[in-house]
Amino acid sequence: MAALVTTCASPSTVTATTPPPPQTLAYSLTLPAALQSPAIARTATRTILRAHGLGDVTDAAVQVVSELTSCACRFTPAAEVYVSLRYRDSALRVILFDGHPRHTNPRLAAACDTRRRAALRVLACVVRACGGDWGFGDAREPGGGTRMWAVLPHQGARAYLRNR
């Protein structure tokens, strides 16, 4: 009886293909809650956007990712933060999860929200300039924490480059 043999393609036989379209952009990163993580997130974002042909939104997107990652690393008591980049409906969606639990005491919650909003002032300006939306609230993930997000419409993020 003949044996079936399969082989993996060697690197020399793999041919370059066209870049993936923006609609397939869906990446997630788990980063340490450390000082170098915003820089890592910025570098990864630049690479991902260029690979998907979205270089024209890089300036706004990198600023947003940097601000959210910095804030998450500052607030989380956990060892890690989670970054998600998605491109849907002609908009880049950036989501950050950190382990800082939402406070049940209304005064503590209000004070904490004020601190977080203040830490995200630059993010608010960038998102507003792009005609996008942002916010934060309870993480619906197991383990809780806080979910921060920003949506950058492609046209607005592209115009951000010209308006700076």
Backbone as ProteinMPNN parsed JSONL, in Angstrom:
{"seq_chain_A": "MAALVTTCASPSTVTATTPPPPQTLAYSLTLPAALQSPAIARTATRTILRAHGLGDVTDAAVQVVSELTSCACRFTPAAEVYVSLRYRDSALRVILFDGHPRHTNPRLAAACDTRRRAALRVLACVVRACGGDWGFGDAREPGGGTRMWAVLPHQGARAYLRNR", "coords_chain_A": {"N_chain_A": [[0.843, -1.166, 0.0], [0.635, 2.171, -0.884], [2.149, 4.928, 0.662], [0.854, 8.019, 1.75], [2.271, 11.117, 1.246], [2.922, 14.299, 2.423], [4.161, 17.568, 2.043], [5.398, 20.552, 3.494], [5.35, 23.815, 2.106], [8.391, 25.155, 1.032], [10.246, 28.061, 2.054], [11.318, 29.195, -0.251], [9.594, 28.496, -2.283], [7.25, 29.781, -1.817], [5.28, 32.317, -3.002], [5.098, 35.881, -3.331], [2.147, 37.599, -2.51], [-0.682, 39.705, -3.196], [-1.144, 42.548, -1.058], [-3.028, 42.198, 2.008], [-6.495, 43.159, 2.063], [-7.945, 46.17, 3.531], [-10.304, 45.464, 4.903], [-9.785, 43.018, 6.072], [-8.3, 43.5, 8.271], [-7.618, 42.618, 11.431], [-6.475, 42.411, 14.415], [-4.965, 41.414, 17.495], [-3.318, 42.154, 20.5], [-1.517, 41.25, 23.365], [-0.037, 42.981, 25.846], [2.653, 43.747, 28.12], [1.951, 45.575, 31.106], [3.658, 48.002, 31.049], [6.254, 50.545, 30.861], [7.387, 50.547, 28.264], [5.446, 49.545, 26.6], [3.498, 51.292, 25.23], [5.144, 52.284, 23.126], [5.746, 49.927, 21.772], [3.165, 49.218, 20.956], [2.616, 51.368, 19.226], [4.53, 50.956, 17.175], [3.749, 48.415, 16.236], [1.178, 49.052, 15.321], [1.699, 50.892, 13.221], [3.033, 49.16, 11.415], [1.047, 47.215, 10.907], [-1.044, 48.75, 9.775], [0.176, 49.78, 7.439], [0.711, 47.366, 6.117], [-1.825, 46.63, 5.398], [-2.556, 48.505, 3.576], [-3.333, 50.964, 4.627], [-1.883, 53.257, 5.144], [-2.453, 55.949, 5.005], [-3.952, 56.663, 7.218], [-2.358, 56.443, 9.345], [-1.044, 58.392, 11.068], [-3.091, 59.53, 12.76], [-4.17, 57.16, 13.846], [-1.975, 55.945, 15.161], [-1.47, 57.828, 17.151], [-3.849, 57.634, 18.632], [-3.794, 54.918, 19.465], [-1.477, 54.999, 21.013], [-2.19, 56.818, 23.079], [-4.364, 55.468, 24.296], [-3.124, 53.062, 25.091], [-1.131, 54.003, 26.833], [-2.727, 55.108, 28.859], [-4.119, 52.819, 29.728], [-2.0, 51.25, 30.704], [-1.207, 52.854, 32.806], [-3.413, 52.828, 34.535], [-4.081, 50.146, 35.107], [-4.096, 47.48, 37.496], [-3.211, 45.06, 36.858], [-0.884, 42.744, 35.287], [-0.845, 42.897, 32.581], [-2.087, 44.392, 29.501], [-4.62, 44.577, 26.995], [-4.824, 44.911, 23.534], [-6.771, 45.729, 20.735], [-7.183, 45.851, 17.265], [-9.265, 46.668, 14.643], [-10.749, 46.81, 11.397], [-13.601, 47.973, 10.148], [-16.53, 48.691, 8.277], [-15.479, 50.981, 6.943], [-13.921, 52.212, 8.94], [-11.464, 52.512, 11.493], [-11.204, 50.613, 14.358], [-10.287, 50.784, 17.633], [-9.553, 49.087, 20.539], [-8.961, 48.889, 23.981], [-8.257, 46.926, 26.76], [-8.061, 47.019, 30.232], [-7.072, 45.967, 33.527], [-8.253, 47.423, 35.569], [-10.728, 47.575, 37.867], [-14.124, 48.655, 37.621], [-15.506, 51.051, 39.787], [-17.774, 50.522, 42.478], [-18.819, 52.277, 44.304], [-20.412, 55.31, 43.948], [-19.17, 57.898, 44.184], [-16.418, 57.318, 44.138], [-16.303, 56.118, 41.657], [-16.993, 58.272, 39.972], [-14.855, 60.033, 40.495], [-12.699, 58.502, 39.602], [-13.398, 58.159, 36.898], [-13.196, 60.824, 36.088], [-10.44, 61.239, 36.376], [-9.505, 59.419, 34.463], [-10.663, 60.437, 32.114], [-9.338, 62.896, 32.006], [-6.744, 61.999, 31.582], [-7.016, 61.178, 29.014], [-7.26, 63.378, 27.337], [-5.821, 64.301, 25.04], [-6.328, 62.214, 23.284], [-9.117, 62.566, 22.991], [-9.153, 64.979, 21.561], [-7.889, 64.251, 19.137], [-9.602, 62.242, 18.155], [-11.972, 63.71, 17.898], [-11.141, 65.556, 15.922], [-10.989, 63.809, 13.81], [-13.578, 63.158, 13.375], [-14.635, 61.056, 14.772], [-15.461, 58.7, 17.403], [-15.339, 57.983, 20.908], [-14.79, 56.306, 24.067], [-15.276, 54.873, 27.379], [-15.794, 52.161, 29.677], [-17.344, 49.535, 31.63], [-15.648, 46.452, 31.28], [-16.752, 43.755, 29.446], [-15.697, 41.357, 29.603], [-14.632, 38.192, 31.025], [-13.401, 38.456, 34.301], [-13.465, 41.138, 34.422], [-12.684, 44.649, 34.699], [-11.692, 47.508, 32.733], [-12.89, 48.789, 29.689], [-11.694, 50.575, 27.015], [-12.266, 52.561, 24.145], [-11.96, 53.612, 20.711], [-13.159, 54.988, 17.691], [-12.2, 55.559, 14.46], [-13.16, 57.114, 11.652], [-12.324, 56.372, 8.291], [-12.055, 58.448, 6.296], [-11.993, 60.77, 7.892], [-9.74, 60.295, 9.512], [-7.812, 60.236, 7.564], [-7.929, 62.875, 6.676], [-6.967, 64.099, 8.932], [-4.21, 63.963, 8.792], [-3.645, 65.857, 6.818], [-4.552, 68.17, 8.063], [-2.907, 68.781, 10.156]], "CA_chain_A": [[0.0, 0.0, 0.0], [1.441, 3.379, -1.015], [1.968, 5.904, 1.745], [0.595, 9.388, 1.335], [3.274, 12.01, 1.797], [2.688, 15.713, 2.154], [5.254, 18.41, 2.505], [5.103, 21.981, 3.628], [6.051, 24.622, 1.113], [9.615, 25.767, 1.543], [10.182, 29.515, 1.867], [11.691, 29.592, -1.605], [8.499, 28.232, -3.214], [6.123, 30.641, -1.489], [5.371, 33.551, -3.786], [4.456, 37.052, -2.737], [0.778, 37.846, -2.97], [-1.098, 41.095, -2.999], [-1.367, 42.84, 0.362], [-4.409, 41.95, 2.443], [-7.324, 44.376, 2.012], [-8.235, 46.755, 4.849], [-11.42, 44.776, 5.574], [-9.311, 41.838, 6.794], [-7.488, 43.928, 9.404], [-8.161, 42.153, 12.711], [-5.306, 42.022, 15.199], [-5.043, 41.572, 18.938], [-2.032, 42.052, 21.17], [-1.461, 41.339, 24.812], [1.226, 43.645, 26.162], [2.863, 43.977, 29.549], [1.579, 46.913, 31.58], [4.985, 48.541, 31.312], [6.554, 51.808, 30.192], [7.722, 50.371, 26.844], [4.312, 49.016, 25.837], [2.959, 52.227, 24.231], [6.04, 52.323, 21.958], [5.535, 48.665, 21.052], [1.847, 49.314, 20.322], [2.742, 52.302, 18.101], [5.278, 50.293, 16.104], [2.895, 47.359, 15.679], [0.079, 49.706, 14.596], [2.251, 51.385, 11.937], [3.304, 48.008, 10.551], [-0.226, 46.595, 10.537], [-1.775, 49.641, 8.864], [0.864, 49.789, 6.136], [0.528, 46.058, 5.487], [-3.197, 46.559, 4.88], [-2.813, 49.626, 2.673], [-3.979, 52.06, 5.354], [-0.857, 54.202, 5.554], [-2.993, 57.31, 5.064], [-4.587, 56.919, 8.515], [-1.373, 56.072, 10.362], [-0.775, 59.426, 12.079], [-4.182, 59.585, 13.739], [-4.311, 55.861, 14.502], [-0.854, 55.733, 16.077], [-1.687, 58.705, 18.309], [-4.942, 57.053, 19.415], [-3.295, 53.692, 20.1], [-0.517, 55.406, 22.034], [-2.907, 57.414, 24.209], [-5.125, 54.422, 24.993], [-2.199, 52.122, 25.724], [-0.526, 54.702, 27.975], [-3.738, 55.206, 29.908], [-4.369, 51.469, 30.247], [-0.837, 50.843, 31.503], [-1.186, 53.685, 34.008], [-4.519, 52.519, 35.43], [-4.3, 48.742, 35.435], [-3.318, 46.822, 38.542], [-2.806, 43.77, 36.304], [0.438, 42.703, 34.656], [-0.977, 42.999, 31.13], [-3.21, 45.084, 28.868], [-5.009, 43.921, 25.749], [-5.085, 45.868, 22.462], [-7.448, 45.152, 19.576], [-7.325, 46.73, 16.095], [-10.168, 46.108, 13.639], [-11.206, 47.762, 10.383], [-14.943, 47.584, 9.722], [-17.406, 49.783, 7.833], [-14.628, 52.131, 6.615], [-13.427, 52.861, 10.153], [-10.555, 51.756, 12.343], [-11.714, 50.486, 15.726], [-9.215, 50.462, 18.57], [-10.1, 48.764, 21.858], [-7.981, 48.54, 25.003], [-8.804, 46.403, 28.014], [-7.124, 46.982, 31.348], [-7.622, 45.239, 34.667], [-8.771, 48.303, 36.62], [-12.174, 47.34, 38.004], [-14.999, 49.822, 37.76], [-15.865, 51.223, 41.197], [-19.208, 50.418, 42.776], [-19.169, 53.493, 45.017], [-20.618, 56.355, 42.937], [-18.176, 58.979, 44.282], [-15.138, 56.79, 43.649], [-16.447, 55.918, 40.204], [-16.952, 59.59, 39.33], [-13.483, 60.546, 40.607], [-11.857, 57.687, 38.722], [-13.756, 58.519, 35.515], [-12.632, 62.154, 35.84], [-8.994, 61.047, 36.177], [-9.284, 58.738, 33.183], [-11.005, 61.392, 31.056], [-8.241, 63.872, 31.958], [-5.59, 61.322, 30.978], [-7.317, 60.934, 27.6], [-7.584, 64.644, 26.665], [-5.241, 64.34, 23.688], [-7.124, 61.251, 22.504], [-10.404, 63.201, 22.668], [-8.914, 65.974, 20.505], [-7.597, 63.555, 17.878], [-10.829, 61.575, 17.7], [-12.889, 64.778, 17.46], [-10.623, 66.07, 14.645], [-11.242, 62.794, 12.783], [-15.02, 62.918, 13.273], [-14.883, 59.728, 15.329], [-16.136, 58.542, 18.677], [-14.529, 57.251, 21.875], [-15.395, 56.174, 25.38], [-14.785, 53.799, 28.243], [-16.806, 51.61, 30.558], [-17.077, 48.188, 32.123], [-15.269, 45.401, 30.339], [-17.712, 42.65, 29.524], [-14.896, 40.129, 29.576], [-14.45, 37.565, 32.335], [-12.33, 39.096, 35.041], [-13.811, 42.548, 34.545], [-11.756, 45.674, 34.28], [-12.222, 48.636, 31.976], [-12.759, 48.756, 28.231], [-11.633, 51.895, 26.386], [-12.362, 52.36, 22.702], [-12.04, 54.76, 19.809], [-13.497, 54.67, 16.302], [-11.699, 56.592, 13.553], [-13.598, 56.949, 10.27], [-11.191, 56.442, 7.364], [-11.929, 59.779, 5.686], [-11.596, 61.731, 8.917], [-8.352, 60.018, 9.919], [-6.976, 60.641, 6.447], [-7.906, 64.335, 6.688], [-6.172, 64.493, 10.09], [-2.839, 64.122, 8.3], [-3.568, 67.129, 6.072], [-4.923, 69.307, 8.907], [-1.941, 69.01, 11.244]], "C_chain_A": [[0.899, 1.243, 0.0], [1.119, 4.348, 0.112], [1.737, 7.284, 1.144], [1.619, 10.299, 2.003], [2.89, 13.44, 1.428], [3.883, 16.49, 2.686], [4.77, 19.846, 2.625], [5.889, 22.721, 2.564], [7.298, 25.211, 1.745], [9.523, 27.265, 1.29], [10.512, 29.95, 0.439], [10.568, 29.352, -2.616], [7.26, 29.076, -2.933], [6.299, 31.951, -2.247], [4.64, 34.677, -3.081], [3.07, 37.224, -3.34], [0.469, 39.322, -2.764], [-1.332, 41.328, -1.503], [-2.817, 42.543, 0.747], [-5.217, 43.239, 2.396], [-7.604, 44.903, 3.423], [-9.312, 45.984, 5.621], [-10.982, 43.538, 6.348], [-8.453, 42.207, 7.996], [-8.196, 43.534, 10.696], [-6.997, 41.589, 13.524], [-5.565, 42.27, 16.676], [-3.662, 41.347, 19.53], [-2.243, 42.074, 22.671], [-0.078, 41.867, 25.142], [1.401, 43.736, 27.667], [2.429, 45.396, 29.912], [2.862, 47.599, 32.029], [5.219, 49.8, 30.496], [6.823, 51.657, 28.701], [6.53, 49.92, 25.995], [3.671, 50.019, 24.878], [3.829, 52.309, 22.974], [5.886, 51.056, 21.12], [4.207, 48.706, 20.303], [1.888, 50.261, 19.122], [3.425, 51.636, 16.911], [4.431, 49.216, 15.437], [1.767, 47.965, 14.845], [0.55, 50.219, 13.244], [2.431, 50.236, 10.948], [2.015, 47.39, 10.032], [-0.969, 47.46, 9.522], [-1.132, 49.683, 7.484], [0.666, 48.475, 5.399], [-0.845, 45.924, 4.853], [-3.553, 47.743, 3.989], [-3.5, 50.809, 3.326], [-2.96, 53.058, 5.881], [-1.374, 55.616, 5.706], [-3.702, 57.64, 6.378], [-3.611, 56.699, 9.677], [-1.183, 57.132, 11.437], [-1.856, 59.465, 13.156], [-4.272, 58.28, 14.529], [-3.205, 55.616, 15.521], [-1.012, 56.604, 17.321], [-2.767, 58.128, 19.223], [-4.478, 55.806, 20.158], [-2.342, 54.036, 21.239], [-1.214, 55.957, 23.277], [-3.673, 56.357, 25.002], [-4.215, 53.448, 25.723], [-1.541, 52.756, 26.948], [-1.49, 54.762, 29.152], [-3.991, 53.84, 30.549], [-3.223, 51.013, 31.146], [-0.765, 51.619, 32.818], [-2.241, 53.238, 35.017], [-4.583, 51.072, 35.888], [-3.474, 48.263, 36.627], [-2.776, 45.472, 38.045], [-1.433, 43.875, 35.635], [0.368, 42.954, 33.155], [-2.155, 43.887, 30.734], [-3.439, 44.408, 27.519], [-5.403, 44.99, 24.73], [-5.75, 45.13, 21.302], [-7.573, 46.211, 18.489], [-8.209, 46.015, 15.091], [-10.518, 47.208, 12.64], [-12.535, 47.248, 9.862], [-15.71, 48.828, 9.292], [-16.626, 51.09, 7.619], [-14.164, 52.91, 7.841], [-12.484, 51.921, 10.893], [-11.105, 51.781, 13.76], [-10.571, 50.012, 16.611], [-9.853, 50.224, 19.933], [-8.945, 48.367, 22.77], [-8.721, 48.037, 26.227], [-7.713, 46.484, 29.062], [-7.831, 46.359, 32.543], [-8.174, 46.103, 35.782], [-10.282, 48.117, 36.737], [-12.939, 48.646, 38.141], [-15.463, 49.877, 39.221], [-17.372, 51.14, 41.382], [-19.699, 51.642, 43.544], [-19.274, 54.631, 44.009], [-19.58, 57.486, 42.987], [-16.812, 58.527, 43.766], [-15.186, 56.607, 42.137], [-16.344, 57.246, 39.472], [-15.539, 60.168, 39.362], [-12.546, 59.795, 39.662], [-12.132, 58.02, 37.247], [-13.179, 59.888, 35.143], [-11.13, 62.048, 35.588], [-8.708, 60.412, 34.821], [-9.576, 59.683, 32.021], [-9.896, 62.44, 30.891], [-7.007, 63.257, 31.299], [-5.781, 61.126, 29.477], [-7.692, 62.221, 26.845], [-7.06, 64.72, 25.241], [-6.012, 63.387, 22.777], [-8.433, 61.892, 22.071], [-10.245, 64.209, 21.534], [-8.68, 65.31, 19.152], [-8.86, 62.926, 17.31], [-11.84, 62.603, 17.19], [-12.453, 65.336, 16.107], [-10.888, 65.098, 13.498], [-12.735, 62.532, 12.573], [-15.415, 61.561, 13.818], [-15.594, 59.777, 16.662], [-15.214, 57.766, 19.61], [-15.279, 57.16, 23.193], [-14.723, 55.1, 26.201], [-15.915, 53.358, 29.153], [-16.396, 50.228, 31.032], [-16.645, 47.272, 31.001], [-16.256, 44.253, 30.528], [-17.005, 41.304, 29.515], [-14.874, 39.494, 30.964], [-13.257, 38.203, 33.045], [-12.53, 40.59, 35.183], [-12.737, 43.489, 34.062], [-12.467, 46.763, 33.507], [-11.921, 48.454, 30.5], [-12.763, 50.197, 27.746], [-11.642, 51.662, 24.882], [-12.368, 53.691, 21.963], [-12.335, 54.246, 18.41], [-13.056, 55.849, 15.444], [-12.21, 56.318, 12.146], [-12.412, 57.179, 9.33], [-11.007, 57.85, 6.804], [-11.458, 60.821, 6.699], [-10.155, 61.546, 9.356], [-7.39, 60.407, 8.801], [-6.847, 62.167, 6.401], [-7.065, 64.86, 7.855], [-4.727, 64.758, 9.684], [-2.677, 65.474, 7.618], [-3.791, 68.335, 6.977], [-3.914, 69.603, 10.015], [-0.982, 70.101, 10.913]], "O_chain_A": [[1.823, 1.339, 0.808], [-0.043, 4.553, 0.463], [2.358, 7.655, 0.148], [1.798, 10.239, 3.22], [2.578, 13.742, 0.276], [4.521, 16.095, 3.661], [3.847, 20.273, 1.933], [6.974, 22.292, 2.172], [7.257, 25.71, 2.87], [8.791, 27.693, 0.397], [10.02, 30.982, -0.02], [10.583, 29.94, -3.697], [6.321, 29.083, -3.729], [7.335, 32.609, -2.144], [3.689, 34.452, -2.332], [2.865, 37.015, -4.536], [1.278, 40.075, -2.222], [-1.678, 40.398, -0.774], [-3.72, 42.628, -0.086], [-4.675, 44.312, 2.664], [-7.507, 44.154, 4.395], [-9.239, 45.865, 6.844], [-11.728, 43.052, 7.198], [-7.931, 41.323, 8.674], [-9.26, 44.067, 11.011], [-6.591, 40.441, 13.342], [-6.278, 43.198, 17.058], [-2.93, 40.453, 19.106], [-3.062, 42.839, 23.18], [0.931, 41.273, 24.763], [0.421, 43.794, 28.409], [2.538, 46.31, 29.094], [3.12, 47.757, 33.222], [4.478, 50.09, 29.556], [6.51, 52.569, 27.936], [6.623, 49.922, 24.768], [3.317, 49.618, 23.769], [3.298, 52.396, 21.867], [5.897, 51.117, 19.891], [4.128, 48.28, 19.151], [1.258, 49.984, 18.101], [2.955, 51.739, 15.778], [4.401, 49.117, 14.21], [1.439, 47.445, 13.779], [-0.118, 50.008, 12.232], [2.029, 50.333, 9.788], [1.907, 47.077, 8.846], [-1.466, 46.95, 8.518], [-1.829, 49.628, 6.471], [0.473, 48.47, 4.183], [-1.014, 45.188, 3.88], [-4.725, 47.958, 3.682], [-4.181, 51.579, 2.649], [-3.153, 53.64, 6.949], [-0.801, 56.408, 6.454], [-4.02, 58.805, 6.62], [-3.997, 56.762, 10.844], [-1.161, 56.796, 12.621], [-1.543, 59.435, 14.346], [-4.433, 58.302, 15.749], [-3.47, 55.133, 16.621], [-0.717, 56.157, 18.429], [-2.618, 58.133, 20.445], [-4.743, 55.658, 21.351], [-2.401, 53.428, 22.308], [-0.86, 55.598, 24.401], [-3.636, 56.35, 26.233], [-4.504, 53.053, 26.853], [-1.41, 52.108, 27.986], [-1.114, 54.498, 30.294], [-4.068, 53.728, 31.773], [-3.452, 50.457, 32.22], [-0.307, 51.087, 33.83], [-1.994, 53.266, 36.222], [-5.099, 50.8, 36.972], [-2.296, 48.601, 36.751], [-1.982, 44.826, 38.728], [-0.901, 44.97, 35.448], [1.393, 43.197, 32.518], [-3.085, 44.105, 31.511], [-2.549, 43.751, 26.981], [-6.216, 45.866, 25.025], [-5.332, 44.031, 20.937], [-8.012, 47.331, 18.751], [-7.931, 44.873, 14.725], [-10.577, 48.386, 12.993], [-12.59, 46.206, 9.209], [-15.551, 49.896, 9.883], [-17.053, 52.16, 8.055], [-14.029, 54.132, 7.786], [-12.679, 50.706, 10.915], [-11.431, 52.842, 14.292], [-9.968, 48.967, 16.363], [-10.607, 51.064, 20.425], [-8.063, 47.603, 22.377], [-9.692, 48.646, 26.674], [-6.578, 46.072, 28.822], [-9.056, 46.243, 32.555], [-8.533, 45.585, 36.839], [-11.028, 48.458, 35.819], [-12.443, 49.617, 38.712], [-15.775, 48.844, 39.812], [-18.143, 51.623, 40.553], [-20.871, 52.005, 43.446], [-18.316, 54.893, 43.282], [-19.157, 57.979, 41.941], [-16.136, 59.263, 43.048], [-14.222, 56.907, 41.432], [-15.669, 57.33, 38.446], [-15.075, 60.729, 38.37], [-11.7, 60.401, 39.005], [-11.201, 58.146, 36.451], [-12.725, 60.087, 34.016], [-10.607, 62.699, 34.683], [-7.782, 60.817, 34.118], [-8.82, 59.725, 31.051], [-9.559, 62.823, 29.77], [-6.306, 63.929, 30.542], [-4.807, 60.929, 28.749], [-8.371, 62.154, 25.82], [-7.773, 65.154, 24.336], [-6.311, 63.723, 21.631], [-8.823, 61.776, 20.909], [-11.096, 64.29, 20.648], [-9.213, 65.758, 18.137], [-9.151, 63.065, 16.122], [-12.488, 62.385, 16.167], [-13.292, 65.568, 15.236], [-10.998, 65.514, 12.344], [-13.109, 61.764, 11.686], [-16.409, 60.977, 13.385], [-16.243, 60.765, 17.006], [-14.393, 56.973, 19.148], [-16.276, 57.85, 23.406], [-13.736, 54.496, 25.782], [-16.876, 54.097, 29.371], [-15.252, 49.807, 30.858], [-17.204, 47.306, 29.904], [-16.544, 43.845, 31.653], [-17.639, 40.252, 29.429], [-15.075, 40.181, 31.966], [-12.222, 38.452, 32.427], [-11.845, 41.24, 35.974], [-11.979, 43.18, 33.142], [-13.683, 46.926, 33.607], [-10.834, 48.021, 30.119], [-13.696, 50.953, 28.017], [-11.087, 50.675, 24.4], [-12.727, 54.735, 22.507], [-11.826, 53.204, 17.996], [-13.476, 56.985, 15.662], [-11.742, 55.38, 11.5], [-11.599, 58.076, 9.552], [-9.899, 58.385, 6.842], [-10.613, 61.659, 6.384], [-9.429, 62.521, 9.551], [-6.276, 60.859, 9.068], [-5.769, 62.689, 6.116], [-6.509, 65.955, 7.77], [-4.099, 65.688, 10.191], [-1.674, 66.158, 7.825], [-3.275, 69.417, 6.695], [-4.066, 70.588, 10.737], [-0.107, 70.418, 11.719]]}, "name": "protein", "num_of_chains": 1, "seq": "MAALVTTCASPSTVTATTPPPPQTLAYSLTLPAALQSPAIARTATRTILRAHGLGDVTDAAVQVVSELTSCACRFTPAAEVYVSLRYRDSALRVILFDGHPRHTNPRLAAACDTRRRAALRVLACVVRACGGDWGFGDAREPGGGTRMWAVLPHQGARAYLRNR"}
